[in-house]
Amino acid sequence: MTTTEDMIVRQQPLATAFGYRTTATEVLSSSDLASKTAIVTGGYSGLGIETVKALTVAGAAVIVPARRPDAARAALAGLAGVTVTAMDLGDLDSVAAFSQSVREDGTAIDIMINVAGVMASPYSLTPQGWESQFGVNYLGHFALVAGVAELLSDGARVVSYSSTGHYLSPVNFDDINFEHTPYDPWIAYGQSKTADALFAVALDARAASHGVHAFSVHPGGIMTELQRHMSREELIKRQWVDADGKPNEMFKTPAQGAATALWAATAPQLVDRGGVYCEDCSILGLAAQAQGSLATGGVKKWAIDMDAADRLFALSVKATGLNPFAD
């Protein structure tokens, strides 16, 4: 069984020919995905739509589950090989219905990229009673992957969008839903992004023997709909935009932000490094352990901790009734 020490070894830095400004299409420029099928959540805006575009250019068929299917079909019109199906990540019943439809279709899934998410949103609960950022960013994706796990092909990869936001908080197993502590939208976001990284660790440990590997990624700073819950004043204070609303010049474009997940989904260098956290189409190693600044690179040890990953996986199995790759 994979240990935290194994993960630390796998997380040692790995440089590639790609980098900070590499685009999604550039990552896949030499890839032939004509026989592959992908599922991309959030695939009709921001990083998601850039992911879908690059996959279709490389020849893949793409399934896009969408909370707003009409909007998704309009945004993706003209892209060959794209199928849009209704699904609300925040509602486990909706995820279950979508997963059942995919299983009934029976098409093998080669790539899953879990892009969709919310950030710093006001406090609310999912229909099943989970804090919404944890429920949407993590638990809905767990249920989705678990629901279609039997269709994942030998060689399939599952990529979860984490973030340097995970620096803000480990998973607080004693109070995931903020029932005993004041709600902080950024701590809730950080917790959910740590959960996404831990999911890659736990899933890979269970799925690798089936030929399936999992990874998490930080896409970089990008202005998309993800910032919709932030005020203009907060965006300026954080120096994400200037007084005229122009994004920080260090931010990536959506096409650049989508690159790392596609690299993780296809890079041969990662065959023996399942579960790792990637950024800028590379691996940057461990970050400093103290909570605080988001400026440093790499992953916090708490986000690749095997004990925490196993605990989160067990919680998720109980919450969803799904246990992917159980022996």
ABEGO torsion letter per residue (X at the ends): XBBAAAAAAAABBBBBABBAABBAAAAAAABBAAABBBBBBGAABEAAAAAAAAAAAAGBBBBBBBABAAAAAAAABGBBGBBBBBBBAABAAAAAAAAAAAAAAGBBBABBBBABBBBGBBBBBBAAGBBAAAAAAAAAAAAAAAAAAAABBBGBBBBBBBEAAAAABBBBAABAAGAABBBBAAAAAAAAAAAAAAAAAAAAAAAAAAGBBBBBBBAEBBBBAAAAABBAAAAAAAGABBAAGBBBAABBBAAAAAAAAAAAAABAAAAAABGBBBBGGBBAEBBBABBEBAABBEBBAAAABAAAAAAAAAAAAAAAGBBBGBX
